[in-house]
Amino acid sequence: MDIKSPKVFETSDKAHADLFNEMVKVLLENDSGLLDQIIEHIGDTQPHASAAEKKKWNESQIYKITADDGKYLISVPADKNIYDAIKDKGTCTFIASPGVEDSPAPSNSYLRGIQTVGQNNIGTGIAVDTSGNAYYFYYNSNHISITWTQLPTSAEKDKWNNGQIYKLTQDSGTRKLIPDGADLLTLPPGLYYGINNRLLNNPDPSDIGWFNYDISESNSDRKMIIAVASYKNTMWFSTVHGGIFRGWKRVLTDDELNSTWNLVTLINGTAQHNAVYPLKFSIRQNVLHLRGSFENIPPSETVIARFAQKPSGKATFGATTVGSYGSARLSLAEDGSLKFDGLNANDPSKVNRIEINEGIPLW
């Protein structure tokens, strides 16, 4: 398109005519320059923005997660707290200075994190401090502070993964109760307790008390069981070797191995101790030992003493008569009563005392 030039304006007032013509000339020059730009734009082969592209730009998110330089969006100084700084924000990055009151980091460490949210005053996120500790956090709309949870390190996870996961006790750390009728030899490794005489293959069928049992295993069908009577404070141990039960053995204590001699308490009116060789007893390795003598010999079948230690069955034993050659017979019953059964001597009337030196098993 060509721009046509108008006819020059002429008038008798030359000064005004020149001024007007100059203005027209400027307008013509501007129009010519504008025409050149229009022609250049029409000839531009580069694609221009489409309506769809402009719509996408107009509808894009303009919220900032970081600062314009890509660094943290929110900085929390030492005299502020993280919760107040981020609770009404959307997804954002933040940094907390050392000493911030609700920071989980050590007091000399910075904390850097990112928050993700679903709605106002609800947030979750992760953060890492400059000491290398990582944390997960969250808060809800009814909370007034952030809840922090430190995440495990690789070293901690390795320690847990390499740790023993077999349970020897209940989750509370207490022993497991053995149900009545269970066989001790079939129980898996662990720490147990139960009523002894109600269990199969127990160490002392006569004991009706509570026992503790420690069971461990090794390869090739080997097992070890330790049993402790809670009230009596006595201990047994047993082994299973190659699948074969080796029986129970009781552990002896110093009291049993280093026993003392004690005077037998004789029942009044039955007999009395000899002044030189009084009748004494001692318990050692579950054996009742008697030594000494008594006089004022009572009639046959007389109970002369009672013991707290009791045999599992009646025990009959002999003694020596002094004063006339012969022998006497005594017995210790299951209830612990010591009975003089009678004597046989050359002259019974001359027997002045009965001499005893005997060991009686109590099992």
PyMOL commands that set and color helices and strands:
alter all, ss='L'
color gray80, all
select helices_A, chain A and resi 14-42+51-59+82-86+154-162+184-186+196-198+254-257+348-350
alter helices_A, ss='H'
color red, helices_A
select strands_A, chain A and resi 74-76+92-96+111-119+122-129+134-139+147-150+176-177+190-195+210-218+222-229+234-241+244-251+262-263+272-273+280-284+287-295+302-306+315-322+326-332+337-345+353-361
alter strands_A, ss='S'
color yellow, strands_A
deselect
rebuild
show_as cartoon
